[in-house]
Every structure is written in C-alpha cells, then in structure tokens.
C-alpha cells in the first residue's frame, strides 16, 4: 500500500491496542509536518500516542540514514495508516459457571514520510493595463449565486403526484393489505 517514491517509512507491528484506538491518534498527524506531528502527539491524552511518537522518531531516523541531504524541517507525514493485527483470545469468568470470551486486539501502524518541495519564488504581479476589460470603477464583478440547477429551471411543479397528493409515496390503501381487527 506504500508507494515507492516516499523518503522513508517505519512500521510498528503487534502494537497492543485495538486498531480503532490507534486510528484516532494517527488521524491527528496525517499530512502534518514532522515537528508539528511530534508536538501534537506529545500533548495528546491517549496512551497509544507515546508509541506512535516513537514510531515517528524512527521514521525520521530512517530518513536521515537513507539520505544524508534530507532536510528534516521539510519532512511531513505523507501516509499513515493502521491495520488490524491478530487477537489473543482469553476467557473471563461469568456468573452461573459461564465464561465470556475476551479479545485482546493488536494492530500494525505504518508511517511514511516525504519531503515538501521548496517554495517557488512567485513572479510579482503587475497592475492591469489601462485598456483591459473590467468594470468602470476597477472592481471585480460580484460572484454569481447558484440557482439550483436544471430541475428548478424546469419548474418545481413538474413532478407527478400520486393519488395521495404526496410525491414518492404510495397512496393509503393502494396495494396494501389491512389487518382484520379482533
């Protein structure tokens, strides 16, 4: 599922929490810069945030090891996902000699980092020439409002109504059997 064009990746396997709980934290850092993601994880009140923070540190170390010229300040979390892992089946005693099954779930967390491109210097915009089109006052035209599309243009009353006078519903008693009252 990882594309081969990322700078580095790290995978934490058999993490002792459910995938649902880990996804809550991973969703917080997806797409963020590495420094911002580490700060977010540090102040997140979830137990799994500490493990995911260590995984993110490992991904940054992998990026430095893989490419010496990488700029850590430009790294961001390109891909982050959580897969379900195996479940340990345990038994919990229940009343009247019964037993309840307890699933101790695990998950696998994967993080891939990439480097943001350098910001390009934008060419300065020049003022409009005096002969260009535009309003007399030099202001932009007001944005157009949406009218509702072709259905409204065709007329709202063009829908066919059933015998009950309502649209899209069957008339009362048409094709339905009534129960006999006792």
Long-range contacts (C-beta under 8 A, 24 or more apart in sequence): 1-79, 1-81, 1-110, 2-79, 2-110, 2-112, 3-79, 3-112, 5-114, 6-78, 6-79, 6-112, 6-113, 6-114, 7-63, 7-66, 7-67, 7-70, 7-75, 7-113, 7-114, 7-115, 8-59, 8-60, 8-62, 8-63, 8-65, 8-66, 8-112, 8-113, 9-59, 9-62, 9-79, 9-110, 9-111, 9-112, 9-113, 10-55, 10-56, 10-58, 10-59, 10-62, 10-110, 10-111, 11-55, 11-108, 11-109, 11-110, 11-111, 12-51, 12-52, 12-54, 12-55, 12-108, 12-109, 12-110, 13-85, 13-108, 14-85, 14-86, 14-106, 14-108, 15-48, 15-51, 15-85, 15-106, 15-107, 15-108, 15-109, 16-104, 16-106, 17-47, 17-48, 17-51, 17-105, 17-106, 17-107, 18-105, 18-107, 19-82, 19-83, 19-84, 19-85, 19-105, 19-107, 21-46, 21-48, 22-48, 22-52, 22-82, 22-107, 22-109, 23-82, 25-49, 25-52, 26-52, 26-80, 26-81, 26-82, 26-109, 26-111, 29-56, 29-77, 29-80, 30-77, 30-79, 30-80, 31-76, 31-77, 31-78, 32-76, 32-77, 33-73, 33-75, 33-76, 33-77, 33-116, 34-60, 34-72, 34-75, 34-76, 34-77, 34-113, 35-73, 37-76, 37-77, 51-109, 52-109, 52-111, 55-109, 55-111, 56-111, 59-111, 59-112, 59-113, 60-113, 63-113, 70-115, 71-115, 74-115, 74-116, 74-118, 75-113, 75-114, 75-115, 75-116, 76-113, 76-114, 76-115, 76-116, 77-111, 77-112, 77-113, 78-112, 78-113, 78-114, 79-110, 79-111, 79-112, 80-109, 80-110, 80-111, 80-112, 81-109, 81-110, 82-107, 82-108, 82-109, 82-110, 83-107, 83-108, 83-110, 84-108
